[in-house]
Amino acid sequence: MVTALLHAVHALSLPVRMGVDYVSQSQWFYWSCQHSICALESGVFVWQWLHSIEDDAGQSEITSKCALATRLSPPAKVSQAAEKRILCWIRALVREALESVDRGDLGLSKENIEHASASRLGSAVLLIWSRVLSGNAMWPVIGHISNACALLAKCDPIPS
C-alpha cells in the first residue's frame, strides 16, 4: 500500500511543483489520454485512502503533528510512520498548490490546511487533478475526466 501511495502522490507532486495552471495550459503538448486516466486513477486511490484513514484512525491521530518516526521496529509501526509521512507530504502538496491556483478553487486556505480533515485533503487532491486536466486538451475525453474528478471530490467514497 505504501509503495502505491508514494507513486500516486509523486504523480501529483510533478504538476504541483511545475505549477498547476502552467501544466493545465501546456499538457496537451505531451499528455495522452492514458496520462489522464492514470491521473484519475491515482487521484481516486489517494482520495479513498485518505477517507479510509479518517474512518480507521479517528480525527485526533490524523491531525497530529507531522514528525518523522525514528527506529520503529514492528512492521505495523513502520507502515504507520510511512503513512504519516505520506499524509504530511499530501498536506505540503495541497499547500503548495494553493500558491498557484485561486484559493476558492480548492475550498481551503493556507490558514486551515494544517487542521483539514483527511477527507477534505482527499477532495483537494481530486480538485487539483481536475484543475490540471481542465486546460487545453487535444481529446474531449480529458475534459470528461476533469469533470469526473471535480464531481467525485464532492462525494463520499465508494465503500471498500
N, C-alpha and C positions, 0 to 999 in steps of 0.2 A: 504494500500500500504506500509506504513512504517513497519508494522509488518512482511510482506512478505520480504521486503528488508533486515530487520535485520536478519531474518532467513537465507536468501541466502548469505549474506555477512559473517555471522558467520560460515556457512558451508565452505566457502573459508578460513576463518581465521585458522581453525584447521590444515589443511595440511601446510599452510604457516608457522605457528608457530612451527610445528614439523619439518619443513624443506621439501621443495618441492621435492628435489631429494630423500631424505630418504623415504618419503611416496610413491613416484613413484616406488621405488625398493621393498618396503615391502607391498604394498597394496593388492597384490594377496592373502596374507595370510588371510585377514579378510574382503575384499570387495567383494560384489557380483555384478552381472550385474545391479541390482536395484540401488546400490550406484552410479554406473557410470551414469546411466540415470538421477538420481537426481542431480548429479554434473552438467551434461549438462543442465538440466532444470534451475537450479539456476544461472549458468553462463550466459545463454541466457537471463534470466529475468533481471539480473543486467546490462548486455550489452545493452538491449533495453531501460531500464530506464535511463542509462547514456546518450544514444543518445537522448532520449526524453527531458531530462532536458537541454541539449545543444540547442536543437531546440526551446524549450519554453522560456528559461530564457535568452539566449544570453550568449556569452562567458564572458562578463565582470562580471556577477554575479557568474559564476561558478568558476572563478579563484580568487575570493575574499578570503581574509584571513579566515582560519578555526577558528572560535571562537564560544564558546558555547553561545547560546542565553539564556537570563535570563528573566523570568517573562513576557512572551508574552501571552496575554490572548485570542485573537481571534484564533479559531481552525486552520485557514489557516496559520497564522503566526507560530503556534506551529508545524504544519506539515512541514512548510518550514524550520524551525530551525532544526527539526529532520532530514530532508533530507540533510541539510548542514552538520550535524554531520556524517551522513552515508557517504557522499562524502569524508569527511576528513578521515574517517575510511578506506575507499577504497584506498585512496592515501597512507595511512600508511601501508596497507597490501601490496600494489604493491611495495612500498619502501622496506619493509621487505623481500618480495620475491626476490628482486634484490640481496639481500645478499646471497641467496642460489642457484642461477642459474647464468649462463653466461649472462652478461648484454645484449648482442646482441640478445638473445633469445626472450626477451620481447620488443625489439625495443625502450627501454627507458633507460635513465641513471639517477643516483641519482640527478644529477645537474638539469635535465629538468623535473623531475617528478612533482614538485610544479606548473609548468606552463603548464602541459599537458592538453589538452582539455578533456572534459568528454568522447567523443567518443574514444579518444586514451586510456583512462583508461579502457573503456569497452573492447577494443581489448586486452589490457594487462590482464584483468581478464580472458578472454577466453583462452589466451595463457598460463596462469598459470594453468588453469584446463586441458588444453591439455597436458602440461608437467607432471602434476600429474598422468594423466591417461595413459601416454605413456610408462610407465615402464613395469615391469613384470606383466603379466595378465594371468589369468587362461583361460579366454574366449576371443576368437578373436574379438567379438563384442566390447569389451572395446577399442581395438586399433582403430576400426572404429569411435567410439565416440570421441576419442582423435583427430583423423584426422578431424572430423567434426568441433570440436571446433577451431582447427587451421585454417581451411578454412573459417569458419564464422567470425573469427577475422579480415579477410581481406575484408569483405563485408560491404555494407551499411545495416542498419537494415531493417527488414520487416515492411512495413507501418502498423501502428496500426489502 
